[in-house]
Amino acid sequence: MSKAITVWLDDEAEQALGLLESTGLGEATAVRNAIIEAAAHTSVRTLVSDPDALEQALGKSHELAAEILATQRPPR
């Protein structure tokens, strides 16, 4: 299921989005990737006390990074 959201950007966030878009990402993809990455980092911080859970979270993070690199290569 998809959900549309509205995001109001301050100057810093707008500059960051511009940087991501300059790599060839569309607005929606850049925001989606940022949300997923932020959630992964949040999960990792809460799992530091559980080494097995941390290892699983890092594996998922690496899989996500590989997927993004494979599907969203910047133009050369």
Backbone bond lengths (Angstrom), bond angles and torsions (degrees), N, CA, C in turn:
res aa  C-N    CA-C-N  psi(-1)  N-CA   C-N-CA  omega(-1)  CA-C   N-CA-C  phi
1 M - - - 1.439 - - 1.525 108.73 -
2 S 1.307 116.42 137.51 1.459 121.72 178.34 1.516 110.10 -102.60
3 K 1.326 115.19 152.36 1.455 120.88 178.89 1.515 107.79 -137.66
4 A 1.304 116.97 127.48 1.462 121.57 176.87 1.520 108.78 -87.83
5 I 1.337 116.05 140.57 1.460 121.06 176.85 1.521 109.04 -131.87
6 T 1.306 116.04 160.65 1.451 122.49 174.04 1.519 107.28 -111.90
7 V 1.314 116.48 133.30 1.458 121.27 -178.51 1.521 108.78 -125.14
8 W 1.323 115.84 127.04 1.460 120.98 175.10 1.518 107.45 -98.22
9 L 1.306 117.10 121.70 1.461 121.93 -175.17 1.521 111.25 -100.51
10 D 1.332 116.01 135.27 1.461 119.78 169.37 1.526 106.85 -82.79
11 D 1.327 117.01 179.36 1.469 120.44 -176.47 1.528 112.29 -59.30
12 E 1.321 116.82 -42.88 1.466 120.72 -178.15 1.534 110.99 -63.65
13 A 1.323 116.36 -44.63 1.467 120.48 179.89 1.525 110.79 -67.43
14 E 1.314 117.07 -37.53 1.466 120.69 178.94 1.533 110.75 -65.09
15 Q 1.317 117.33 -40.44 1.467 121.13 177.21 1.527 110.38 -65.08
16 A 1.323 117.03 -41.87 1.461 120.95 179.22 1.532 110.56 -63.46
17 L 1.326 116.73 -42.44 1.463 120.29 177.86 1.523 110.25 -63.15
18 G 1.312 116.85 -40.79 1.465 120.38 177.24 1.520 111.95 -60.43
19 L 1.323 116.30 -39.60 1.465 120.77 178.12 1.525 110.39 -63.79
20 L 1.323 117.25 -44.79 1.469 120.85 178.26 1.523 110.81 -63.78
21 E 1.320 117.30 -41.16 1.461 120.45 179.07 1.525 111.83 -65.26
22 S 1.331 116.88 -30.65 1.466 120.01 179.52 1.531 111.92 -67.53
23 T 1.328 117.16 -15.51 1.466 120.60 176.96 1.526 111.42 -87.59
24 G 1.332 116.38 -2.51 1.454 119.87 178.72 1.518 113.93 107.36
25 L 1.321 117.29 -4.23 1.465 119.74 178.11 1.516 110.02 -76.05
26 G 1.310 116.57 144.54 1.458 121.25 171.59 1.512 109.52 -79.85
27 E 1.313 116.32 164.75 1.459 121.31 -179.52 1.524 112.28 -54.88
28 A 1.327 116.11 -52.02 1.458 120.48 -176.24 1.524 111.50 -62.19
29 T 1.322 117.20 -42.26 1.466 121.14 -179.62 1.521 110.67 -66.22
30 A 1.318 117.16 -42.39 1.465 121.02 179.76 1.524 111.05 -61.66
31 V 1.332 116.90 -44.67 1.464 120.69 -179.83 1.522 110.04 -67.16
32 R 1.342 117.21 -43.80 1.467 121.19 179.14 1.524 110.52 -58.80
33 N 1.338 116.83 -48.88 1.466 120.98 -179.68 1.529 111.36 -60.64
34 A 1.328 116.68 -40.08 1.463 120.44 -179.53 1.527 111.11 -65.36
35 I 1.325 117.39 -39.84 1.464 120.79 178.80 1.522 110.29 -64.89
36 I 1.324 116.53 -44.93 1.471 120.69 -179.78 1.523 110.23 -63.75
37 E 1.325 117.44 -43.25 1.467 120.57 179.67 1.527 111.36 -65.10
38 A 1.317 117.08 -41.50 1.468 120.38 178.55 1.529 110.71 -62.30
39 A 1.324 116.59 -41.12 1.465 120.05 178.47 1.522 111.04 -64.90
40 A 1.325 116.75 -39.91 1.465 120.59 179.00 1.523 110.28 -63.08
41 H 1.329 117.50 -42.18 1.461 120.69 179.24 1.527 111.03 -66.67
42 T 1.319 117.08 -38.43 1.454 120.93 178.17 1.524 110.35 -64.01
43 S 1.330 116.28 -43.83 1.464 120.73 178.90 1.514 111.20 -62.24
44 V 1.324 116.67 -41.32 1.462 120.44 -179.03 1.520 110.15 -62.43
45 R 1.317 117.66 -42.71 1.464 120.23 -179.93 1.516 111.85 -61.01
46 T 1.329 117.57 -37.40 1.461 119.81 -178.49 1.523 112.01 -78.32
47 L 1.338 118.08 -15.72 1.452 121.76 -176.87 1.529 113.83 -99.89
48 V 1.327 117.39 2.23 1.457 120.21 -175.44 1.527 111.95 -57.85
49 S 1.300 118.27 -30.62 1.461 119.95 -179.08 1.528 112.48 -76.32
50 D 1.337 118.14 -10.30 1.466 122.55 179.61 1.532 108.66 -117.69
51 P 1.332 118.63 97.48 1.470 121.60 -174.68 1.525 113.89 -56.81
52 D 1.326 118.72 -38.38 1.464 120.77 179.74 1.527 111.01 -66.66
53 A 1.321 116.58 -42.45 1.457 120.89 178.63 1.526 110.28 -66.20
54 L 1.327 116.47 -38.22 1.461 120.67 177.89 1.524 110.43 -62.91
55 E 1.320 117.44 -44.06 1.461 121.41 178.89 1.532 110.93 -60.48
56 Q 1.328 117.02 -42.31 1.470 120.92 177.96 1.529 110.74 -64.20
57 A 1.321 117.61 -42.85 1.459 121.49 -179.53 1.522 110.60 -63.80
58 L 1.324 117.33 -41.63 1.463 120.15 178.61 1.520 110.79 -64.91
59 G 1.319 117.21 -39.00 1.461 120.68 177.16 1.517 111.32 -60.80
60 K 1.333 116.76 -43.71 1.466 120.71 178.06 1.519 110.78 -64.49
61 S 1.325 116.94 -38.99 1.458 120.99 179.07 1.524 110.64 -62.92
62 H 1.332 116.41 -42.30 1.467 120.11 178.63 1.524 110.91 -66.18
63 E 1.345 117.01 -38.93 1.466 120.41 177.47 1.524 110.20 -62.33
64 L 1.332 117.32 -43.18 1.457 121.38 179.28 1.523 110.64 -62.90
65 A 1.327 117.09 -44.28 1.467 120.53 178.96 1.526 110.86 -61.53
66 A 1.324 116.99 -42.73 1.468 120.54 179.05 1.521 110.82 -63.81
67 E 1.330 116.68 -40.15 1.464 120.71 178.74 1.526 110.80 -63.76
68 I 1.319 116.71 -44.05 1.470 120.78 179.62 1.521 109.98 -62.94
69 L 1.321 117.32 -45.01 1.459 120.52 -179.93 1.526 111.92 -64.05
70 A 1.309 116.83 -36.46 1.460 120.69 -178.33 1.525 112.09 -72.37
71 T 1.331 116.86 -31.46 1.466 119.28 -174.80 1.514 113.92 -105.19
72 Q 1.315 118.20 -15.99 1.470 120.94 -174.61 1.520 111.85 -127.84
73 R 1.315 117.28 46.45 1.465 119.30 178.91 1.524 110.35 -64.50
74 P 1.335 117.60 134.96 1.471 120.18 178.27 1.530 110.39 -68.23
75 P 1.335 117.07 150.41 1.470 119.98 178.48 1.529 110.40 -65.82
76 R 1.307 116.00 148.03 1.476 120.03 -179.87 1.501 110.84 -102.73
